[in-house]
């Protein structure tokens, strides 16, 4: 499993993440904000509370996305692996 080791909120529903394998990039959370459970993430102040949650990312009220989901949909901007 590829763990998320860093998560930083960005404007517009994106999270800058770094994975254990060295890949870094943006993860678009917007497609998940259509379900009732993820609707609170549309509030920018709440979205900013993203943090590492187990091996993925999550928010205080329990919304979370696993590392496999993040890794599969990551728009890679750089890779620290050569």
Buried (B, 14 or more C-beta within 10 A) or exposed (E): EBBBBEBEBBEEBBBBBBBBEEBBBBBBBEEBBEEEEBEBBEEEEBBEBBEBBEBBBBBEEEBBBBBEBBBEBBEEEEEEEE
